[in-house]
Amino acid sequence: MQFGSHGNLEQHGFARNRFWSIDRSPPPPTASCNKAFVDLIFKPSEEDFKIWPHSYEFRLRITIGPGGDLMLTSRIKNTDGRPFSFTFAYRTYFSVSDISEVRVEGLETLDYLDNLKSRKRFTEQCDAITFESEVDRIYLETPTKIAIMDHEKKQTFVLRKDGLPDAVVWNPWEKKAKSMMDFGDDEYKYMLCVEAAAIEKAVTLKPGEEWKGRLYLSVVPSTYCSGQLAPLTALQG
């Protein structure tokens, strides 16, 4: 919650660094019951109000399917007496064989904000995104499906999202990796961050309103590309 820095908030918000509770009164499941899930809830503390003075309920359902597919469903409800706005991003990091052997499909021809160039706006010119140096971009008005193809592992990560119009693509590369205290010098070679997000246009909730965002992650053979994958019904749950 709160991608980027906003006032006194830290770079990627504070909800990710707080203790959550098991949600004892979650919304009922609407899909098949052959999936395991847990519901978590986060409510701000008095200390949190000092950082961001709004009252809300943040519910997160984590669902795992029989084949290991993962679905994250977030609901944020305004329990305050006034409207508030926020940005959002799932911090999803993927383990890859070699970043130079990875390509991302589904974002071609789209506009993006380049964080390495003061968020100037550009249009993606490549047929697929490949990596030869540091990348830190926010792609705008993205499709509901994005594919991360790992040729060496012969597999493709498929992201399907709902309520999250943007997508962040990030790899720190060698120089920045060495400057990060919690990042190994060579770890940039084996990871890629692709995040479903709502950043360019902040979400605004009036009192009592609720926002919902969903991310579905699966792995398929790398012979598939983003344009060939048949629609899944998981996002309907």
C-alpha positions in Angstrom: 0.0 0.0 0.0 1.3 3.5 -0.9 3.8 2.8 -3.6 6.5 5.4 -3.6 7.1 8.1 -1.0 4.1 10.1 0.2 4.7 12.7 2.9 6.0 11.0 6.0 5.4 7.5 4.6 8.4 5.2 3.9 9.2 4.3 0.3 6.7 1.4 0.0 4.3 2.2 2.8 4.1 0.6 6.2 1.4 -2.1 6.0 4.0 -4.6 4.7 6.0 -4.2 7.9 3.2 -4.6 10.4 1.7 -7.7 12.1 -1.6 -8.8 10.6 -4.4 -10.8 12.3 -6.4 -13.8 11.0 -9.7 -12.4 9.7 -12.5 -14.1 11.6 -15.3 -12.7 9.5 -14.1 -12.8 5.9 -16.3 -12.5 2.7 -17.5 -15.9 1.7 -15.7 -17.7 -1.2 -17.4 -17.4 -4.6 -15.4 -20.0 -6.5 -14.7 -23.7 -6.2 -13.9 -25.1 -2.7 -10.9 -27.2 -3.9 -8.5 -24.3 -3.0 -6.9 -23.6 0.3 -7.1 -20.0 1.6 -6.4 -17.8 4.6 -7.9 -14.4 5.3 -5.8 -11.7 7.0 -6.8 -8.3 8.2 -4.8 -5.2 9.1 -6.2 -2.1 11.0 -4.0 0.9 11.8 -2.7 1.4 15.3 -2.2 4.7 17.1 1.3 4.8 15.9 0.2 4.3 12.3 -2.2 7.2 12.7 0.8 9.5 13.3 2.2 8.5 9.9 -1.0 8.3 7.9 -4.1 9.8 9.8 -6.9 7.7 8.3 -9.0 4.8 9.5 -9.4 1.8 7.3 -9.6 -2.0 7.1 -7.2 -3.8 4.9 -8.3 -7.4 4.2 -6.1 -9.9 2.2 -7.1 -13.3 1.1 -4.3 -15.7 0.0 -5.5 -18.6 -2.0 -3.5 -21.6 -3.3 -4.9 -23.9 -6.0 -4.2 -27.7 -6.4 -1.4 -27.0 -8.9 0.3 -24.3 -6.8 -1.3 -21.3 -8.4 -1.5 -18.3 -6.1 -4.2 -15.7 -5.9 -4.0 -12.6 -3.8 -7.2 -10.6 -3.2 -7.0 -7.2 -1.4 -9.9 -5.2 -0.1 -9.4 -1.8 1.5 -12.4 -0.2 3.1 -12.6 3.4 4.3 -13.8 3.4 7.9 -12.9 7.1 8.3 -15.2 10.0 8.3 -13.6 11.7 5.3 -12.3 10.6 1.9 -8.7 9.5 1.4 -6.5 8.4 -1.5 -3.8 5.8 -1.8 -1.6 4.0 -4.3 -1.0 0.3 -4.3 1.4 -2.3 -5.6 1.9 -6.0 -4.9 5.7 -6.6 -4.3 6.1 -9.7 -6.4 9.6 -10.9 -7.0 10.3 -13.8 -9.4 13.2 -16.1 -9.3 14.7 -16.5 -12.7 17.6 -18.5 -14.1 19.5 -15.5 -15.6 18.0 -12.0 -16.1 19.7 -11.8 -19.5 17.6 -14.8 -20.6 14.2 -13.4 -19.6 11.7 -11.5 -21.6 8.4 -9.9 -20.5 5.5 -9.9 -22.9 2.2 -8.0 -22.7 3.6 -4.5 -22.2 4.7 -3.7 -25.8 3.5 -0.4 -27.4 2.4 0.9 -24.0 3.4 4.2 -22.3 5.5 4.0 -19.2 7.1 6.4 -16.6 10.8 5.9 -16.3 11.9 6.3 -12.7 15.6 6.5 -13.8 14.7 9.6 -15.8 12.6 11.6 -13.3 9.5 9.8 -14.3 9.5 11.1 -17.8 6.9 9.4 -20.1 8.0 7.2 -22.9 6.4 4.6 -25.2 7.7 1.0 -25.3 9.1 0.3 -28.7 10.3 -3.3 -28.3 8.3 -6.4 -29.1 9.1 -7.7 -25.7 11.0 -6.3 -22.7 14.6 -7.8 -22.3 17.2 -6.8 -19.8 20.8 -5.5 -20.3 20.9 -2.8 -17.6 19.0 -1.3 -14.7 15.2 -1.0 -15.3 12.7 0.8 -13.1 9.5 1.6 -15.0 5.8 2.0 -14.3 3.8 0.8 -17.3 0.4 2.5 -17.7 -3.1 1.2 -18.6 -1.7 -2.4 -18.9 -3.7 -5.5 -20.0 -5.0 -7.9 -17.4 -2.4 -10.5 -18.4 1.4 -10.3 -18.4 3.9 -13.1 -19.1 7.5 -13.5 -17.8 9.3 -16.0 -20.0 12.4 -17.7 -18.7 14.0 -19.5 -21.6 16.6 -21.5 -19.6 14.1 -22.8 -17.1 11.6 -23.5 -19.9 8.8 -21.9 -18.0 6.6 -18.8 -18.0 5.1 -16.9 -15.1 1.7 -15.6 -15.9 0.3 -12.6 -14.0 -3.4 -11.9 -14.3 -4.8 -8.9 -12.5 -8.0 -7.1 -11.8 -8.5 -3.6 -10.4 -4.8 -2.8 -10.9 -4.2 -0.9 -14.1 -0.5 -0.3 -13.9 2.6 -2.6 -13.8 6.0 -2.0 -12.3 9.1 -3.6 -13.9 12.3 -3.4 -11.9 15.8 -4.9 -11.8 18.5 -2.9 -10.0 21.4 -4.4 -12.0 25.0 -4.6 -10.8 25.8 -1.1 -9.5 22.6 -0.5 -7.5 22.6 -4.1 -6.2 26.0 -3.5 -4.6 24.7 -0.3 -2.9 21.7 -2.0 -1.4 22.3 -3.3 2.2 19.6 -6.1 1.9 20.6 -7.2 -1.6 23.5 -9.5 -2.6 25.9 -8.2 -5.1 25.0 -10.8 -7.7 21.4 -11.4 -6.8 20.1 -9.1 -9.6 21.1 -11.8 -12.1 18.5 -14.2 -10.6 15.5 -12.0 -9.9 12.9 -9.9 -11.7 10.3 -7.7 -10.0 7.0 -7.3 -12.0 4.2 -5.8 -9.9 0.5 -5.4 -10.5 -0.2 -1.8 -9.3 -2.4 1.2 -9.2 0.0 4.1 -9.1 -0.5 6.8 -11.8 -4.1 7.5 -10.7 -4.5 7.1 -6.9 -7.5 5.2 -5.6 -9.9 7.5 -3.8 -12.4 6.1 -1.3 -15.3 8.0 0.2 -16.4 7.0 3.8 -17.8 3.5 3.7 -16.5 2.7 0.2 -14.3 -0.3 -0.5 -11.7 -1.0 -3.2 -10.7 -4.4 -4.4 -7.6 -5.6 -6.3 -6.6 -9.1 -7.3 -3.5 -10.8 -8.6 -3.4 -14.4 -9.9 0.0 -16.1 -10.5 0.6 -19.3 -12.3 3.4 -21.1 -14.1 3.1 -22.7 -17.6 5.5 -24.3 -20.1 7.6 -21.6 -21.8 6.3 -22.7 -25.2 3.4 -20.4 -24.5 3.5 -16.6 -25.0 1.1 -14.0 -23.5 -1.1 -13.8 -26.6 -1.7 -17.6 -26.7 -2.8 -18.3 -23.2 -6.4 -19.2 -22.9 -8.4 -17.2 -20.4 -8.6 -18.6 -16.9 -11.7 -18.3 -14.7 -9.6 -17.8 -11.5 -10.1 -14.0 -11.4 -13.9 -14.6 -11.2 -13.6 -16.1 -7.7 
